[in-house]
Amino acid sequence: MSEVEEGRAGYEEAHDADDSEVGAGASNGSSASLPAGTAASVLEYVARAIVDEPDSVRVEVDEGRNGLTLRLHVAQGDMGMVIGRRGRVAQAIRALVRAAGSRDGADVQVDIVD
């Protein structure tokens, strides 16, 4: 099994056991029922991988006229890691999440909130 597959399996096991904020907008709490459940899951996964305090990562989903907005909340000390130098990490995260959202046919925007 490759490192990516091992990481994905560990992520899925960890998320089977806990209730995360990713499904906050869904009626049954499942991210699969969201129009961009894949995008929200990808955002949470990437954010947890790059921060020092992964338990403080939270994703909120808001539906608006312009599509979905995913709000990423991280610990104050992890903001620099998520934004990166000159915003390069944030740009990469936004591009990745947009691509994941397009897989579900949704227009997705990412806001990094402190």
Secondary structure, DSSP 8 states (H G I E B T S, - for coil): --HHHHHHHHHHHHHHHS--GGGTTSSSS-GGGSTTHHHHHHHHHHHHHHSS-GGG-EEEEEEETTEEEEEEE--GGGHHHHH-GGGHHHHHHHHHHHHHHHHTT--EEEEEE-
